[in-house]
Amino acid sequence: MEKAYQIWRAFQDRFLARIAALLLLGSTLLALLEIFRRYVLRVSFDWQQDAVTFFILCGVFLYFGISQRHNDHLNVAMLTETLDSLGPRARRASEIIKLIALSFSFLFLLAVVWWGLPEVRDSIEYEGRTESLAFPMWPFLMVLLLGFALMAMTMFFQIYIEIQKLRGRAVVEEKHEAVAPD
């Protein structure tokens, strides 16, 4: 299982992170071009507004899957961090709370992906389009579900690791990169 998690982490860092970064960079450049055309040349394209919006969203959705692995996602950790500082028994309670929250989040994401698949199918079947009617909706919906599925995959590995910790077994610890101050 640890080897599978290492492969998954490498895939996220080497492949998904680059795709998300390229989507965000490309959509930023497209947005700057749209601003220049709209306000300097007085020419605008509705399809470009949709493209900027949906490409940014796709980059963000893919980033969700990566941020889960680095624990950079939004979370409320005040209770667990307080328990961690109170000693070994409270630290164990904190680990159990983290495992329960992670398991609930994992099941929630699986449900979102499961119930989102018919939306994608309907978007394909009924040819749902963006507001400008320039783009089909299904690719954006698929990327959204893919981002959630990637988060769920990472959570699956994190749940496994938390269970192993609670059982007293050695686990692979994430290396958190320190950010150098400017």
LOKE-74842 format. One record per residue: residue in three letters; residue number from 1; x, y, z of N, C-alpha, C, CB in turn. Coordinates in steps of 0.02 Angstrom, whole numbers, plus 50000, padded with zeros to 5 digits. Glycine has a CB too. Layout:
<pts>
 residuo num   n.X   n.Y   n.Z  ca.X  ca.Y  ca.Z   c.X   c.Y   c.Z  cb.X  cb.Y  cb.Z
     ALA NUM     X     Y     Z     X     Y     Z     X     Y     Z     X     Y     Z
...
</pts>
This chain:
<pts>
 residuo num   n.X   n.Y   n.Z  ca.X  ca.Y  ca.Z   c.X   c.Y   c.Z  cb.X  cb.Y  cb.Z
     MET   1 50041 49941 50000 50000 50000 50000 50044 50063 50000 49953 50000 50061
     GLU   2 50100 50060 50036 50144 50119 50038 50174 50134 49970 50199 50108 50089
     LYS   3 50190 50082 49932 50217 50092 49865 50165 50125 49819 50241 50025 49834
     ALA   4 50102 50102 49826 50048 50132 49786 50040 50206 49803 49981 50094 49797
     TYR   5 50045 50222 49867 50038 50292 49888 50096 50334 49861 50035 50297 49965
     GLN   6 50157 50306 49861 50214 50343 49834 50205 50356 49759 50279 50304 49847
     ILE   7 50179 50307 49723 50165 50316 49651 50111 50369 49642 50142 50249 49619
     TRP   8 50060 50367 49683 50005 50416 49679 50032 50486 49692 49950 50399 49729
     ARG   9 50074 50494 49743 50103 50559 49759 50145 50585 49702 50144 50556 49823
     ALA  10 50185 50541 49672 50228 50562 49616 50185 50584 49557 50275 50504 49595
     PHE  11 50130 50547 49543 50084 50565 49489 50055 50634 49501 50028 50513 49483
     GLN  12 50034 50647 49563 50006 50713 49579 50056 50768 49570 49979 50713 49650
     ASP  13 50117 50758 49596 50167 50811 49594 50195 50822 49525 50223 50793 49642
     ARG  14 50205 50769 49487 50238 50776 49422 50190 50788 49365 50278 50714 49407
     PHE  15 50128 50765 49371 50082 50770 49315 50025 50819 49329 50054 50702 49298
     LEU  16 49987 50805 49381 49928 50847 49395 49946 50918 49413 49888 50816 49451
     ALA  17 49998 50927 49452 50018 50995 49471 50036 51036 49410 50077 50992 49520
     ARG  18 50069 51005 49362 50089 51042 49301 50028 51058 49258 50139 51001 49260
     ILE  19 49981 51012 49253 49921 51026 49213 49881 51083 49245 49877 50962 49208
     ALA  20 49873 51080 49311 49836 51133 49346 49871 51200 49337 49828 51117 49422
     ALA  21 49937 51200 49343 49974 51263 49335 49968 51290 49264 50048 51252 49352
     LEU  22 49971 51246 49214 49964 51269 49145 49894 51296 49131 49979 51212 49096
     LEU  23 49843 51263 49158 49775 51288 49150 49767 51357 49181 49724 51239 49181
     LEU  24 49793 51365 49241 49787 51430 49275 49828 51484 49240 49810 51424 49348
     LEU  25 49888 51468 49217 49929 51516 49181 49896 51534 49114 50000 51488 49169
     GLY  26 49874 51484 49077 49841 51497 49012 49778 51539 49019 49824 51432 48979
     SER  27 49738 51523 49069 49676 51562 49078 49691 51633 49102 49629 51526 49128
     THR  28 49744 51642 49140 49764 51710 49160 49786 51750 49099 49822 51707 49212
     LEU  29 49825 51720 49056 49845 51754 48995 49786 51769 48950 49897 51713 48956
     LEU  30 49739 51722 48945 49678 51732 48906 49637 51790 48936 49637 51668 48903
     ALA  31 49634 51793 49002 49596 51847 49035 49629 51915 49021 49593 51835 49111
     LEU  32 49695 51917 49023 49730 51980 49008 49718 52001 48935 49806 51973 49021
     LEU  33 49718 51953 48890 49703 51968 48820 49632 51995 48813 49713 51905 48777
     GLU  34 49585 51964 48848 49515 51987 48846 49509 52058 48873 49470 51939 48887
     ILE  35 49543 52073 48927 49541 52140 48956 49570 52191 48906 49581 52143 49023
     PHE  36 49627 52173 48875 49657 52218 48826 49609 52229 48767 49724 52190 48801
     ARG  37 49582 52176 48739 49536 52183 48682 49474 52222 48700 49516 52115 48655
     ARG  38 49447 52208 48759 49384 52240 48779 49392 52315 48792 49355 52206 48840
     TYR  39 49444 52333 48830 49450 52402 48852 49496 52446 48809 49475 52403 48922
     VAL  40 49540 52415 48771 49584 52454 48728 49558 52454 48656 49656 52427 48731
     LEU  41 49543 52394 48631 49520 52389 48561 49444 52393 48555 49544 52324 48532
     ARG  42 49409 52390 48611 49335 52393 48612 49304 52334 48574 49311 52459 48582
     VAL  43 49337 52277 48576 49311 52216 48545 49311 52161 48598 49354 52195 48482
     SER  44 49257 52124 48602 49252 52071 48652 49218 52010 48621 49214 52095 48714
     PHE  45 49236 51952 48645 49206 51890 48623 49174 51855 48683 49259 51844 48589
     ASP  46 49110 51839 48677 49076 51805 48732 49108 51738 48748 49002 51794 48715
     TRP  47 49129 51702 48696 49158 51636 48707 49222 51640 48749 49173 51601 48641
     GLN  48 49259 51696 48741 49321 51703 48779 49308 51713 48854 49363 51761 48752
     GLN  49 49254 51747 48870 49235 51756 48940 49220 51687 48971 49174 51803 48947
     ASP  50 49182 51646 48935 49168 51578 48959 49231 51537 48966 49119 51543 48912
     ALA  51 49275 51542 48916 49337 51504 48918 49378 51522 48979 49377 51516 48854
     VAL  52 49385 51586 48992 49424 51608 49050 49394 51580 49114 49427 51686 49054
     THR  53 49329 51587 49122 49295 51563 49183 49304 51489 49191 49221 51581 49180
     PHE  54 49289 51450 49140 49289 51378 49148 49359 51349 49150 49251 51347 49093
     PHE  55 49408 51378 49116 49476 51353 49120 49506 51367 49189 49520 51385 49065
     ILE  56 49490 51425 49217 49513 51439 49285 49482 51388 49334 49494 51512 49306
     LEU  57 49417 51376 49326 49385 51327 49369 49416 51258 49362 49310 51323 49354
     CYS  58 49432 51237 49301 49463 51172 49291 49531 51169 49327 49472 51158 49216
     GLY  59 49571 51221 49321 49635 51223 49357 49626 51218 49432 49673 51285 49339
     VAL  60 49577 51254 49458 49563 51252 49530 49539 51183 49551 49510 51306 49548
     PHE  61 49495 51152 49511 49470 51086 49529 49526 51035 49532 49417 51063 49478
     LEU  62 49572 51038 49484 49629 50992 49485 49675 51007 49544 49669 50997 49420
     TYR  63 49682 51071 49561 49723 51089 49618 49696 51062 49684 49729 51165 49622
     PHE  64 49630 51056 49688 49600 51027 49749 49630 50959 49765 49523 51021 49741
     GLY  65 49637 50917 49715 49665 50851 49725 49736 50852 49750 49661 50811 49662
     ILE  66 49774 50901 49727 49844 50907 49747 49849 50936 49818 49883 50950 49697
     SER  67 49808 50986 49831 49811 51019 49897 49792 50972 49953 49766 51081 49898
     GLN  68 49748 50924 49939 49729 50875 49990 49790 50836 50015 49676 50826 49963
     ARG  69 49833 50817 49969 49892 50778 49989 49940 50819 50031 49928 50752 49927
     HIS  70 49947 50882 50016 49993 50925 50053 49962 50954 50116 50018 50980 50008
     ASN  71 49899 50935 50129 49862 50962 50186 49858 51039 50183 49895 50941 50252
     ASP  72 49856 51065 50122 49849 51137 50112 49776 51157 50103 49890 51159 50052
     HIS  73 49732 51109 50108 49661 51122 50099 49634 51159 50160 49622 51056 50087
     LEU  74 49575 51187 50152 49544 51221 50208 49520 51169 50259 49485 51266 50185
     ASN  75 49538 51177 50320 49512 51133 50372 49510 51171 50438 49557 51069 50379
     VAL  76 49471 51143 50483 49466 51172 50549 49503 51125 50596 49390 51182 50572
     ALA  77 49560 51148 50621 49604 51105 50659 49613 51128 50731 49670 51100 50625
     MET  78 49575 51177 50753 49586 51204 50820 49578 51150 50873 49538 51262 50833
     LEU  79 49525 51111 50869 49512 51059 50919 49568 51007 50920 49445 51024 50906
     THR  80 49586 50982 50861 49637 50929 50858 49706 50955 50878 49640 50898 50788
     GLU  81 49722 51016 50860 49787 51044 50879 49790 51056 50955 49800 51110 50841
     THR  82 49734 51076 50983 49731 51085 51056 49740 51018 51091 49664 51118 51078
     LEU  83 49705 50967 51067 49713 50901 51096 49784 50874 51089 49663 50852 51064
     ASP  84 49815 50887 51031 49884 50864 51020 49931 50892 51073 49908 50884 50950
     SER  85 49918 50951 51098 49964 50983 51145 49951 50962 51218 49958 51058 51140
     LEU  86 49897 50924 51230 49879 50907 51299 49908 50841 51324 49805 50904 51304
     GLY  87 49944 50806 51283 49975 50744 51306 49955 50684 51263 49956 50731 51378
     PRO  88 49982 50625 51281 49974 50565 51239 49901 50541 51233 50015 50509 51268
     ARG  89 49863 50542 51287 49793 50519 51283 49751 50566 51240 49762 50513 51354
     ALA  90 49761 50630 51249 49724 50679 51209 49747 50677 51137 49733 50750 51238
     ARG  91 49811 50662 51126 49837 50657 51057 49803 50598 51022 49914 50647 51058
     ARG  92 49793 50543 51057 49758 50486 51027 49686 50504 51010 49760 50424 51076
     ALA  93 49653 50540 51054 49585 50563 51040 49585 50608 50978 49555 50601 51101
     SER  94 49636 50650 50972 49642 50694 50913 49650 50653 50850 49702 50740 50922
     GLU  95 49689 50600 50852 49699 50557 50793 49634 50522 50774 49753 50505 50807
     ILE  96 49595 50502 50823 49530 50470 50808 49482 50521 50777 49499 50440 50873
     ILE  97 49481 50581 50803 49438 50634 50775 49459 50649 50703 49442 50698 50817
     LYS  98 49524 50653 50690 49549 50665 50622 49527 50608 50576 49625 50671 50622
     LEU  99 49532 50546 50600 49512 50489 50558 49438 50490 50542 49530 50423 50594
     ILE 100 49397 50507 50592 49325 50510 50580 49308 50566 50530 49287 50523 50647
     ALA 101 49339 50624 50538 49327 50680 50492 49350 50663 50422 49362 50743 50517
     LEU 102 49408 50631 50417 49434 50612 50352 49389 50560 50318 49506 50584 50359
     SER 103 49365 50512 50357 49320 50461 50331 49254 50491 50307 49306 50407 50384
     PHE 104 49227 50537 50345 49165 50571 50325 49176 50610 50260 49140 50618 50381
     SER 105 49232 50646 50256 49247 50685 50196 49256 50639 50136 49310 50727 50207
     PHE 106 49288 50582 50146 49299 50534 50092 49232 50508 50066 49341 50474 50117
     LEU 107 49187 50489 50111 49121 50464 50090 49081 50519 50056 49082 50437 50151
     PHE 108 49086 50580 50080 49051 50636 50049 49075 50646 49977 49061 50700 50091
     LEU 109 49140 50645 49967 49167 50655 49900 49147 50599 49853 49243 50662 49902
     LEU 110 49147 50538 49879 49123 50482 49837 49051 50492 49816 49131 50415 49875
     ALA 111 49009 50516 49862 48939 50528 49846 48932 50584 49794 48900 50547 49910
     VAL 112 48972 50637 49801 48970 50692 49753 48988 50667 49683 49018 50749 49774
     VAL 113 49041 50627 49678 49062 50600 49613 49008 50554 49586 49129 50563 49620
     TRP 114 48982 50509 49628 48931 50462 49606 48869 50498 49579 48911 50416 49665
     TRP 115 48845 50547 49616 48785 50583 49595 48800 50635 49541 48753 50617 49654
     GLY 116 48863 50652 49531 48881 50699 49478 48887 50667 49410 48946 50732 49495
     LEU 117 48900 50602 49408 48906 50568 49344 48843 50573 49300 48923 50495 49355
     PRO 118 48783 50566 49328 48723 50576 49286 48718 50647 49258 48661 50561 49326
     GLU 119 48744 50697 49295 48744 50765 49270 48787 50771 49207 48770 50814 49323
     VAL 120 48844 50737 49208 48888 50738 49149 48853 50702 49091 48956 50704 49165
     ARG 121 48824 50645 49105 48788 50608 49053 48731 50650 49023 48759 50542 49082
     ASP 122 48694 50684 49066 48639 50726 49041 48667 50785 49001 48597 50753 49100
     SER 123 48723 50813 49022 48753 50868 48985 48774 50846 48915 48813 50897 49024
     ILE 124 48799 50785 48910 48818 50758 48844 48755 50743 48803 48861 50693 48853
     GLU 125 48707 50710 48834 48646 50689 48799 48606 50749 48774 48603 50646 48844
     TYR 126 48597 50799 48817 48556 50857 48798 48597 50915 48771 48516 50881 48859
     GLU 127 48662 50902 48761 48708 50951 48732 48708 51017 48769 48690 50963 48659
     GLY 128 48714 51013 48836 48718 51073 48877 48777 51116 48857 48722 51055 48951
     ARG 129 48768 51181 48856 48820 51227 48833 48832 51281 48886 48800 51260 48766
     THR 130 48888 51315 48879 48904 51371 48922 48858 51430 48905 48978 51392 48916
     GLU 131 48862 51483 48943 48817 51540 48933 48821 51569 48863 48832 51594 48984
     SER 132 48882 51572 48835 48890 51600 48768 48873 51548 48714 48961 51626 48758
     LEU 133 48859 51487 48734 48844 51431 48689 48904 51410 48648 48786 51449 48643
     ALA 134 48963 51433 48667 49023 51417 48629 49055 51350 48650 49074 51472 48636
     PHE 135 49045 51330 48712 49077 51270 48737 49027 51222 48766 49130 51288 48790
     PRO 136 49038 51157 48755 48996 51108 48789 49013 51108 48864 49005 51037 48758
     MET 137 48964 51094 48907 48975 51094 48980 49009 51031 49005 48909 51104 49015
     TRP 138 49000 50975 48971 49022 50912 49000 49097 50909 49015 49004 50857 48954
     PRO 139 49142 50938 48975 49213 50934 48994 49227 50968 49061 49257 50964 48941
     PHE 140 49195 51024 49074 49206 51060 49137 49177 51020 49195 49175 51130 49134
     LEU 141 49119 50990 49185 49090 50949 49238 49134 50888 49252 49019 50927 49218
     MET 142 49162 50859 49199 49207 50801 49208 49269 50820 49247 49227 50771 49140
     VAL 143 49297 50878 49233 49357 50900 49269 49340 50912 49343 49388 50963 49238
     LEU 144 49282 50940 49355 49259 50950 49424 49256 50883 49461 49191 50986 49426
     LEU 145 49223 50835 49430 49217 50769 49462 49285 50735 49467 49169 50724 49422
     LEU 146 49329 50745 49418 49396 50717 49422 49434 50747 49481 49434 50730 49356
     GLY 147 49429 50813 49490 49461 50844 49548 49437 50815 49614 49450 50919 49547
     PHE 148 49372 50805 49620 49344 50774 49680 49366 50702 49687 49268 50779 49680
     ALA 149 49369 50665 49632 49391 50595 49634 49465 50591 49655 49381 50561 49566
     LEU 150 49505 50638 49632 49576 50639 49652 49582 50654 49727 49614 50693 49612
     MET 151 49541 50699 49752 49542 50712 49824 49522 50649 49862 49494 50770 49842
     ALA 152 49471 50614 49837 49448 50553 49871 49503 50500 49871 49384 50526 49837
     MET 153 49539 50494 49815 49593 50444 49811 49647 50460 49863 49624 50443 49739
     THR 154 49664 50523 49869 49714 50543 49918 49688 50530 49988 49732 50617 49910
     MET 155 49625 50545 50000 49596 50532 50066 49596 50458 50083 49525 50560 50070
     PHE 156 49585 50416 50033 49588 50343 50045 49655 50324 50073 49574 50305 49979
     PHE 157 49709 50349 50042 49776 50334 50068 49787 50364 50137 49829 50359 50019
     GLN 158 49762 50424 50148 49770 50457 50212 49732 50419 50267 49747 50529 50209
     ILE 159 49674 50393 50251 49636 50352 50300 49676 50290 50317 49567 50333 50271
     TYR 160 49703 50257 50267 49744 50197 50279 49802 50213 50326 49770 50169 50213
     ILE 161 49836 50269 50312 49894 50288 50353 49872 50303 50425 49930 50349 50322
     GLU 162 49816 50339 50433 49792 50355 50500 49773 50292 50539 49731 50402 50496
     ILE 163 49743 50244 50505 49726 50181 50537 49789 50145 50560 49684 50135 50490
     GLN 164 49840 50145 50517 49903 50112 50535 49936 50147 50594 49951 50112 50475
     LYS 165 49932 50213 50597 49959 50251 50654 49923 50230 50719 49952 50327 50643
     LEU 166 49856 50226 50715 49818 50207 50774 49834 50136 50796 49742 50213 50760
     ARG 167 49852 50094 50750 49871 50025 50767 49943 50020 50792 49861 49980 50706
     GLY 168 49979 50077 50791 50047 50078 50817 50099 50055 50766 50052 50035 50877
     ARG 169 50081 50054 50703 50128 50032 50652 50164 50092 50621 50091 49993 50597
     ALA 170 50224 50079 50596 50263 50132 50564 50230 50149 50497 50337 50110 50554
     VAL 171 50228 50213 50481 50198 50236 50419 50245 50286 50384 50129 50269 50432
     VAL 172 50233 50294 50320 50271 50343 50282 50244 50412 50300 50264 50330 50205
     GLU 173 50288 50455 50323 50268 50523 50341 50279 50569 50281 50307 50548 50403
     GLU 174 50234 50615 50272 50241 50665 50219 50297 50713 50236 50175 50704 50208
     LYS 175 50337 50729 50187 50389 50780 50197 50358 50847 50179 50453 50765 50153
     HIS 176 50354 50891 50227 50326 50958 50216 50384 51004 50201 50284 50983 50277
     GLU 177 50380 51035 50143 50433 51081 50122 50424 51147 50157 50433 51090 50045
     ALA 178 50478 51170 50186 50475 51235 50219 50482 51289 50166 50532 51242 50272
     VAL 179 50442 51340 50173 50444 51396 50127 50492 51448 50155 50373 51426 50115
     ALA 180 50540 51467 50115 50589 51517 50137 50557 51586 50138 50652 51516 50092
     PRO 181 50569 51624 50190 50541 51693 50192 50575 51736 50139 50550 51724 50263
     ASP 182 50538 51785 50113 50565 51830 50062 50610 51882 50093 50509 51864 50024
</pts>
